[in-house]
């Protein structure tokens, strides 16, 4: 299932390419400042707006299993996503 993810730091999109593997981390709104691993080794399907779009149109599209996809889209507004690039 392809899921669009808006990163808390969109500049990170510049180093990502389709086919890469990333760990998807989340800091829920109003939650602990420590990130939680949401999806290990997620496959990058596409990167949109890596050139630093300022209109909020930049996104990372990840292939996630249904359960992880539901968790990602069901997080409260204000949650912040980050990725760790895997080798």
N, C-alpha and C positions, 0 to 999 in steps of 0.2 A: 504494500500500500504506500503510495507516494504522499508525503506530508510536507507542506511548506512550513519552514521554521524561520522566524525572524530573530537573528542573533542580537544580543545586547550590545555587542561590538561589531557592527557591520564591516569594519575594515578587515576582519578575519576572512571574509569571503574572497579576498584577493589571492589567498594562497590555496584555495580549494578548487578542485576540478572533479568533474564527473568520474566515477570509478574509485575515488578515494574512500577510505574508511575513517570514520570519526567516532569518538565517544561523545554522545549528547548529554550535556549536563544542564540542570535547571536549578535556579534559586527561586522558589515560589514567593509570590508577593506576600509581604508581611511575615515571612518565615525566617528560618535560620539563615545567617549569611553564608553558611557552608553549602556549596553546591551538592546536589544529589545526582548520581548516575542514573539517567533515565533510559538510555539505549546504548549498550556497548557495541562497538564495531559496526555502526550503521553505514550503509552504502550511500554515497552521494550520487543522486540521480542528475541534478542540475544545479547551477548557481546562477541566479538572476540578479543583476544590478551590482556586480562586483566592482564596478568602476566608481562606487561611492555615491549612489543615487541618494539625494537628500529628500525625496518625496515619500520615503517609506516603502518604496516598491522593491527593495532588495530582499531576497529570500534565498534560503538554502532548501532544496528539495531532497528529502531523505527517504529511502526505502525502509519502512518500519513494519514489523509484524503487527497484526491488528490490536493486540493488547497495548503495546507501546504507543501506537498511533492514538488510541483512545486516551491514554494518559496524557500525551503531549497536547492534544487539542482541548482536553478538559481542564487544563490548569487555569487558575484564576487570572484575570487580566492584571497585568503588572508583573507577571512572572518573567524572569530573564533567562534566556538560553545562552549557552556557550558550547564550544566544541573543543575537543583535544584531537589533533590529527594523529592517526595511527600510521605505522609504517607498513 
